[in-house]
Amino acid sequence: MFDYPALAALAAVIREGSFERAARALHVTPSAISQRIRQLEERAGCALVVRGQPCRATATGRRLCRHVDRVRLLEQELHDALPTLASGTGTRVALPVAVNADSLATWFAPALATFAARAPVLMDVVVDDETHTAEWLRSGAVLAAVTSAPRPPTGSDSQPLGAMRYLAAASPEFVRRHFAGGVTATRLAQAPSLMFNAKDELQARWVRRLCRRHVELPRHALPSPQAFVAAAAAGMGWGLHAQPLVADRLRDGTLVELVPDTPLDVPLYWQHARAASSLLDGLGRAVVDAARDALRPL
């Protein structure tokens, strides 16, 4: 039999990032958390936690965390079906998912809100680039992810959601200052661009398609979709923007496309662990329905 109090301690340390915060979440002392983790590591015969700021799970630790998440989902379903056998009331289960920032800022958050309003869950959302969210699912840190990878990790299923359309845009004054003679590789190598973070390759992909070669871009890093748009409108740089976030600004002229009719469409998929859970299935239905209304058909 698994030592589930110890597994709960492990999952809390990874979720909260430290032994102290895990202790507060579980209403025990930090020394109790340390003892449970130490005993679990002795039984497993290997390290489960990489101590640091924040603490991270080893490969074996991630597998155990994923097992705990699935058990919690199944226990929640049993609680709903047989409430007289369950202890406590008002139990909610954490449901960890990964999503890219632009989806979260547009269509994904309303889907989560609709689902969480009727399901006994606490959503635990991780934000990462859409080309990297599948790694969170592969590692076991989350149970589902919105990703641009068409092939799911082993033990997971994949459903197509649609394509998020991105437009290269900047303020009219910025375009006049940097691209008066047209958008060329030489001018792109000099004009400041915007990127979400170091993983953001959208601008490079758009430039490569436009210029037929790689161009090294000077870049500002702004890890917020809303700040990304505001900075572009203020003339800080140009960038690839999710169409729903800039539609109004393109209509009122505070942003203009660098090259009209050159969108970049990014296919998105919903990938989830093969867990026999109606809660996870319900979340998937809410996500697919929201995507069908918000995204372009693949």
C-alpha atoms as one frame of an Amber mdcrd trajectory, in Angstrom:
protein
   0.000   0.000   0.000   1.130   3.516  -0.740   1.674   5.905   2.141  -0.858
   8.514   1.052  -0.139  11.079   3.804   3.483  11.023   2.624   2.423  11.289
  -1.011   0.182  14.223  -0.102   3.207  15.880   1.536   5.277  15.317  -1.618
   2.578  16.777  -3.859   2.206  19.790  -1.548   5.960  20.498  -1.560   6.058
  20.453  -5.368   2.850  22.450  -5.739   3.763  25.080  -3.106   7.475  25.183
  -3.912   8.801  24.808  -0.363   8.509  22.648   2.746   7.291  25.600   4.815
   4.409  26.508   2.480   3.509  22.821   2.121   3.313  22.550   5.913   0.953
  25.519   6.078  -1.236  24.082   3.315  -1.526  20.726   5.131  -1.778  22.265
   8.628   1.271  20.393   9.961   4.796  21.405  10.953   7.677  21.684   8.457
   9.486  18.948  10.358   6.513  16.617   9.802   6.700  17.331   6.071  10.455
  16.662   6.057   9.990  13.395   7.922   7.290  12.184   5.534   9.382  13.047
   2.476  12.477  11.390   3.968  10.570   8.184   4.742   9.026   8.173   1.274
  12.445   8.613  -0.350  13.837   5.768   1.760  11.032   3.475   0.605  11.410
   4.575  -3.020  15.184   4.160  -2.875  15.841   7.456  -4.616  15.462  11.220
  -4.262  11.979  12.568  -4.970  12.560  16.291  -4.369  15.329  18.575  -5.588
  15.673  21.018  -2.704  15.852  24.591  -3.892  13.902  27.803  -4.445  11.480
  26.529  -5.543  11.658  22.808  -4.748  11.285  20.611  -7.832  10.339  16.983
  -8.312  12.717  14.379  -9.706  11.459  12.113 -12.494  10.217   9.564  -9.936
   8.739  12.343  -7.828   6.773  13.633 -10.823   5.321  10.176 -11.440   4.188
   9.960  -7.822   2.673  13.453  -7.974   0.710  12.510 -11.076  -0.524   9.385
  -9.284  -1.684  11.521  -6.348  -3.570  13.876  -8.670  -5.385  10.981 -10.317
  -6.255   9.393  -6.986  -7.696  12.686  -5.778  -9.900  12.940  -8.860 -11.207
   9.405  -8.330 -11.774  10.059  -4.624 -13.745  13.196  -5.467 -15.993  11.233
  -7.811 -16.538   8.603  -5.140 -17.328  11.353  -2.627 -20.014  12.703  -4.970
 -21.474   9.257  -5.585 -21.340   8.053  -1.958 -21.309  11.140   0.261 -22.215
   9.162   3.395 -18.876   7.333   3.221 -16.800  10.479   2.915 -15.395  12.454
   5.815 -15.667  16.227   5.815 -17.771  18.500   3.647 -17.171  20.848   0.788
 -14.117  18.954  -0.481 -12.523  20.374  -3.623  -9.750  18.706  -5.580  -6.836
  20.540  -7.209  -6.797  20.181 -10.999  -3.398  21.217 -12.467  -3.318  22.333
 -16.122  -0.845  24.181 -18.363  -1.781  26.795 -20.972  -0.132  29.510 -23.030
  -0.604  33.119 -21.905  -2.523  34.330 -24.967  -5.119  31.561 -24.659  -5.484
  32.279 -20.950  -5.953  35.996 -21.662  -8.646  35.410 -24.283 -10.828  32.279
 -24.456  -9.421  29.826 -21.890 -10.132  31.707 -18.641 -13.906  31.932 -19.310
 -13.968  28.185 -20.023 -12.226  27.505 -16.705 -14.607  29.811 -14.856 -17.667
  28.108 -16.322 -16.347  24.664 -15.423 -15.143  25.598 -11.922 -18.507  27.196
 -11.099 -20.223  23.835 -11.342 -17.457  21.359 -10.453 -15.827  20.719  -7.034
 -12.340  21.722  -8.180  -9.620  24.254  -7.478  -7.865  25.081 -10.739  -4.049
  25.176 -10.573  -2.943  26.870 -13.803   0.645  26.946 -15.068   1.483  29.419
 -17.867   4.142  28.576 -20.440   4.802  28.940 -24.157   2.494  26.747 -26.248
   5.511  24.874 -27.612   6.527  23.891 -24.060   3.249  23.207 -22.221   3.300
  19.562 -23.374   6.476  19.109 -21.318   4.490  19.873 -18.183   2.070  17.100
 -19.092   4.888  14.714 -20.016   6.612  15.340 -16.686   3.441  14.652 -14.700
   3.319  18.159 -13.215  -0.127  18.743 -14.767  -2.980  16.518 -15.906  -3.874
  18.477 -19.047  -2.440  21.166 -21.306  -3.213  23.469 -24.209  -0.289  22.919
 -26.544   0.833  23.380 -30.134   2.315  19.860 -30.241   0.001  17.582 -32.263
   1.353  14.320 -30.804   0.530  13.756 -27.132   2.986  12.360 -24.587   2.817
   8.656 -23.789  -0.232   7.891 -21.674  -2.115  10.959 -22.886  -4.766  11.729
 -25.496  -5.032  14.715 -27.831  -7.944  16.669 -29.313  -7.586  19.468 -31.898
  -8.913  22.811 -30.673  -8.343  25.201 -33.573  -5.813  27.830 -34.549  -4.964
  31.049 -32.748  -4.332  33.799 -35.317  -1.470  36.215 -34.693  -0.870  39.543
 -36.459   2.407  41.473 -36.691   1.515  44.978 -35.544   2.944  48.191 -34.141
   1.883  51.797 -33.650   1.530  53.930 -36.811   4.315  56.240 -35.636   6.646
  53.255 -35.035   5.953  51.928 -38.540   6.635  55.358 -40.094   9.900  55.673
 -38.155  11.303  52.211 -38.816   9.574  50.897 -41.939   8.907  53.944 -44.115
  10.599  52.223 -47.052   8.961  48.838 -46.438   9.459  45.881 -44.131  12.797
  44.328 -45.089  15.287  42.029 -43.378  17.681  44.954 -42.894  15.065  47.132
 -41.195  13.766  44.229 -39.075  17.315  43.661 -37.815  17.334  47.265 -36.532
  13.784  47.916 -35.320  13.038  46.849 -31.714  10.668  43.901 -31.471   8.685
  42.531 -28.543   8.779  38.994 -27.177   6.883  37.341 -24.334   9.939  35.541
 -22.933  13.028  33.669 -24.122  10.861  30.782 -25.363   8.758  33.027 -27.616
   9.599  32.234 -31.248   6.521  33.763 -32.935   8.298  36.893 -34.157  11.205
  34.857 -35.529   8.813  32.470 -37.307   6.917  35.339 -38.936  10.143  37.032
 -40.066  11.543  33.768 -41.418   8.428  33.230 -43.490   8.429  36.841 -44.740
  12.148  37.156 -45.516  12.898  33.509 -46.352  15.826  33.529 -43.940  16.700
  33.983 -40.298  17.042  37.546 -39.044  18.506  38.342 -35.623  15.953  40.624
 -33.974  16.589  43.215 -31.230  13.994  42.358 -28.586  12.258  43.718 -25.523
  10.951  41.003 -23.142   7.445  41.607 -21.744   5.868  38.531 -20.069   2.265
  39.782 -20.164  -0.164  39.715 -23.117  -1.817  42.951 -21.997   1.527  44.726
 -21.463   2.634  43.385 -24.849  -0.258  45.175 -26.563   0.097  48.345 -24.512
   3.821  48.567 -25.251   3.226  48.159 -28.978   0.559  50.869 -28.955   2.976
  53.164 -27.088   5.623  52.697 -29.794   8.034  50.505 -27.850   8.329  47.863
 -30.580   6.506  45.557 -32.954   5.302  42.052 -32.174   3.007  39.172 -32.999
  -0.297  39.716 -31.174  -3.202  37.350 -30.687  -5.912  38.763 -32.937  -8.621
  38.981 -30.225  -6.320  41.143 -28.081  -5.677  43.758 -30.792  -8.879  43.710
 -32.864 -10.202  46.935 -31.303  -6.866  48.734 -31.630  -6.561  47.764 -35.278
 -10.056  49.139 -35.892  -9.372  52.461 -34.160  -5.925  52.810 -35.732  -3.791
  52.799 -32.590  -2.109  49.697 -34.056  -1.470  48.813 -37.688  -0.179  45.656
 -39.325   3.407  45.743 -40.496   2.499  43.837 -43.662  -1.252  43.434 -44.283
  -2.608  39.950 -44.925   0.366  38.096 -43.406  -1.172  36.362 -40.373   0.523
  33.540 -38.512  -1.885  30.784 -37.427  -0.776  28.560 -34.533  -2.660  25.226
 -34.207  -3.630  24.339 -30.639  -4.517  20.983 -29.085  -6.017  19.835 -25.798
  -3.950  17.008 -24.353  -4.796  15.214 -21.139  -3.718  12.218 -19.107  -5.719
   9.037 -19.628  -7.374   9.218 -16.222 -10.769   7.615 -15.781 -12.221  10.805
 -14.346 -15.479  12.519 -15.192 -14.037  15.773 -13.778 -11.167  15.756 -16.269
 -13.569  14.784 -19.045 -15.877  17.629 -18.060 -13.047  20.135 -18.159 -12.079
  18.841 -21.591 -15.605  19.360 -22.910 -15.678  22.922 -21.564 -12.311  23.698
 -23.174 -13.235  22.176 -26.543 -16.568  24.032 -26.626 -14.919  27.361 -25.803
 -12.190  26.813 -28.399 -14.750  25.993 -31.068 -16.280  29.453 -30.627 -13.012
  31.394 -30.217 -10.429  29.783 -32.521 -10.175  29.365 -36.253 -10.839  25.883
 -37.671  -7.675  23.893 -38.314
